Amino acid sequence: MINTQESTGPEIPGTERGDSAREGNWYALYTCPRHEKRVAEQVEQRHISCFLPLYRSVRRWKDRRKGLDLALFPGYVFVRIAPEERLQVLRLHGVVRLVTSNGQPVALPEADIESLRRGLAGHLPMAPHPYLKVGRRVRLSRGPMAGLEGILRRRKEGLRLVVSIEMLMRAVAVEVDEADVEPS
């Protein structure tokens, strides 16, 4: 079961937050452990577009079970910012840094963010998955996440496509139908 935070407008439910116009690029903010929701709230308060994908997890203790909404990419919040907004975001409590390469913030592909948003809106079962580097690369040909590439893993119940974001060294597993997958 997937759940995401409340949305502020007619966007896809709970995925993108904030009022800033579609300017700038998507970047990954690295946060302190378990600060993703608080960072997303602070970004929203500053009217900056923010994407915090969440999934539903049921945790069991001795005396009870509880459903929790957890970050799909632990330690990361995605923000759409223009270069002049970078310092404003970095000053937020709980933000460690922007994900960089050679000291420069690296923009995330718009298509990857949109595919994740469509997948969450389509209520595809998603959960974090260990990052995989080897395996068969495939592309989804149909469905809400069409065009997304990942590594295919077989499971007894069906197929699982593991979408890896190499820059973050993180991955997400999505249940897919075998007919919707084609070689990459």
Backbone torsions as a table, in degrees:
resi	resn	phi	psi	omega
1	MET	NA	135.8	-178.6
2	ILE	-111.0	140.0	174.0
3	ASN	-140.9	146.8	178.0
4	THR	-134.8	170.5	-178.0
5	GLN	-70.8	158.7	-179.2
6	GLU	-61.0	143.8	179.0
7	SER	-95.3	159.3	-178.3
8	THR	-100.3	-0.7	-178.8
9	GLY	-159.6	-158.4	-176.8
10	PRO	-80.9	22.2	177.8
11	GLU	-69.0	176.1	172.0
12	ILE	-61.4	130.5	-170.0
13	PRO	-52.3	124.3	167.6
14	GLY	68.9	15.9	-177.6
15	THR	-109.4	-47.5	179.5
16	GLU	-109.1	134.5	-177.0
17	ARG	-125.8	154.2	177.1
18	GLY	105.3	165.9	-174.5
19	ASP	-109.9	-2.3	-174.5
20	SER	-64.1	143.4	179.8
21	ALA	-65.4	167.1	-177.6
22	ARG	-73.9	68.3	175.8
23	GLU	-118.4	154.7	179.4
24	GLY	83.8	-176.9	-178.5
25	ASN	-113.1	165.0	174.4
26	TRP	-83.9	134.9	176.8
27	TYR	-131.6	157.1	176.1
28	ALA	-100.1	125.7	173.6
29	LEU	-94.5	129.4	174.4
30	TYR	-90.1	126.5	-175.0
31	THR	-112.6	166.4	170.8
32	CYS	-63.2	154.9	-179.7
33	PRO	-55.6	134.0	177.1
34	ARG	59.8	29.5	177.5
35	HIS	-111.1	9.6	-173.7
36	GLU	-59.1	-47.1	-177.3
37	LYS	-65.9	-40.6	-179.7
38	ARG	-66.6	-40.9	177.8
39	VAL	-64.0	-43.0	179.1
40	ALA	-61.0	-40.0	177.3
41	GLU	-62.6	-43.5	-179.5
42	GLN	-65.4	-39.6	178.6
43	VAL	-63.9	-44.0	178.9
44	GLU	-60.8	-39.9	179.6
45	GLN	-61.6	-25.0	179.3
46	ARG	-94.3	9.8	177.0
47	HIS	58.3	43.4	176.8
48	ILE	-113.4	137.6	179.5
49	SER	-62.8	136.2	-174.7
50	CYS	-143.1	144.3	179.3
51	PHE	-132.4	114.5	177.7
52	LEU	-124.3	93.4	178.9
53	PRO	-72.6	132.1	-179.6
54	LEU	-121.5	155.7	172.7
55	TYR	-132.5	159.2	-177.7
56	ARG	-95.0	128.7	178.5
57	SER	-128.6	135.5	176.8
58	VAL	-99.8	120.4	179.4
59	ARG	-105.9	143.2	-177.4
60	ARG	-117.2	130.7	172.7
61	TRP	-114.7	177.9	-178.4
62	LYS	-57.0	-42.5	-172.0
63	ASP	-104.8	-7.5	-176.4
64	ARG	-161.7	169.2	173.1
65	ARG	-122.7	143.4	-178.5
66	LYS	-141.5	137.3	175.3
67	GLY	-87.3	130.4	-179.6
68	LEU	-122.2	144.0	171.9
69	ASP	-95.7	114.4	-176.7
70	LEU	-116.4	155.3	179.1
71	ALA	-67.6	131.8	178.0
72	LEU	-66.5	-32.8	175.2
73	PHE	-118.6	87.8	-176.2
74	PRO	-56.4	130.6	178.1
75	GLY	90.1	3.2	-177.3
76	TYR	-133.5	141.9	171.6
77	VAL	-131.1	136.4	-179.6
78	PHE	-97.0	132.3	-179.9
79	VAL	-128.4	145.6	174.4
80	ARG	-106.0	110.4	-176.8
81	ILE	-135.1	154.0	170.6
82	ALA	-87.3	158.9	-177.9
83	PRO	-53.5	-35.4	-178.0
84	GLU	-72.9	-13.6	178.6
85	GLU	-90.0	-5.8	-174.1
86	ARG	-58.3	-47.0	-178.6
87	LEU	-64.8	-38.4	178.5
88	GLN	-58.9	-39.6	-179.7
89	VAL	-75.8	-38.4	-178.0
90	LEU	-68.0	-21.3	-179.7
91	ARG	-81.8	-7.0	-176.9
92	LEU	-68.9	144.8	177.5
93	HIS	-64.8	129.3	178.9
94	GLY	98.1	-11.0	178.1
95	VAL	-88.6	128.9	178.0
96	VAL	-91.6	-53.1	-179.6
97	ARG	-171.9	170.6	169.7
98	LEU	-84.8	148.5	175.5
99	VAL	-71.1	126.7	-174.5
100	THR	-127.1	165.7	171.2
101	SER	-136.2	124.2	-176.4
102	ASN	54.6	37.6	176.5
103	GLY	81.3	-2.7	-179.0
104	GLN	-110.7	134.0	176.8
105	PRO	-58.1	138.7	-177.5
106	VAL	-107.6	122.5	178.7
107	ALA	-72.9	140.8	176.9
108	LEU	-88.7	146.7	178.9
109	PRO	-63.1	131.6	178.5
110	GLU	-55.9	-39.0	-177.8
111	ALA	-62.2	-37.6	179.4
112	ASP	-65.7	-43.6	179.0
113	ILE	-64.2	-45.4	-179.5
114	GLU	-64.2	-37.6	177.8
115	SER	-63.7	-42.9	176.8
116	LEU	-62.5	-42.8	179.0
117	ARG	-61.1	-44.9	179.6
118	ARG	-64.5	-39.6	179.0
119	GLY	-63.4	-42.0	177.4
120	LEU	-66.8	-40.0	179.6
121	ALA	-67.2	-32.1	178.8
122	GLY	-83.0	4.7	178.6
123	HIS	55.9	38.5	173.6
124	LEU	-71.3	136.6	178.5
125	PRO	-68.1	116.0	-179.8
126	MET	-124.7	149.4	176.2
127	ALA	-155.3	153.2	176.4
128	PRO	-60.1	152.8	-177.9
129	HIS	-145.2	148.0	176.7
130	PRO	-58.3	141.2	179.9
131	TYR	-64.6	130.1	-179.7
132	LEU	-116.7	136.5	177.4
133	LYS	-107.7	-28.1	-178.7
134	VAL	-106.4	159.1	-179.0
135	GLY	130.2	178.5	-177.3
136	ARG	-84.2	119.5	177.0
137	ARG	-79.7	131.6	-179.7
138	VAL	-136.8	168.2	178.0
139	ARG	-128.0	139.0	175.2
140	LEU	-77.3	127.4	-177.4
141	SER	-95.9	-22.2	-179.3
142	ARG	-139.7	167.4	176.9
143	GLY	98.6	180.0	-175.4
144	PRO	-65.7	-21.7	-178.6
145	MET	-109.2	27.1	-178.4
146	ALA	-54.0	137.9	179.5
147	GLY	94.3	-16.2	-179.3
148	LEU	-73.0	136.7	179.0
149	GLU	-106.5	149.0	178.9
150	GLY	-166.8	-169.2	-179.6
151	ILE	-107.8	131.5	-176.6
152	LEU	-89.0	132.4	174.2
153	ARG	-125.4	139.9	177.4
154	ARG	-93.8	143.3	174.8
155	ARG	-131.3	162.8	-179.8
156	LYS	-60.3	-38.8	-176.5
157	GLU	-80.2	-16.7	-177.2
158	GLY	161.8	-155.6	-179.3
159	LEU	-99.6	147.8	175.8
160	ARG	-130.1	124.0	176.1
161	LEU	-97.0	126.2	178.9
162	VAL	-102.7	115.8	179.7
163	VAL	-95.9	116.8	-177.4
164	SER	-105.2	131.9	171.8
165	ILE	-102.6	100.4	-170.4
166	GLU	-60.0	-38.5	-177.6
167	MET	-61.2	-35.9	-178.0
168	LEU	-91.8	-10.6	-175.3
169	MET	56.8	42.8	179.3
170	ARG	-130.2	159.0	-179.9
171	ALA	-145.0	157.6	177.1
172	VAL	-131.5	139.1	178.1
173	ALA	-102.1	135.9	-179.7
174	VAL	-128.4	132.8	175.0
175	GLU	-75.1	129.2	-179.8
176	VAL	-133.0	162.6	175.8
177	ASP	-90.6	141.8	-176.4
178	GLU	-59.3	-32.5	-179.4
179	ALA	-69.9	-18.4	-177.4
180	ASP	-91.1	2.7	-175.0
181	VAL	-112.5	136.0	175.3
182	GLU	-133.2	153.3	178.3
183	PRO	-59.5	145.4	-178.2
184	SER	-88.0	NA	NA
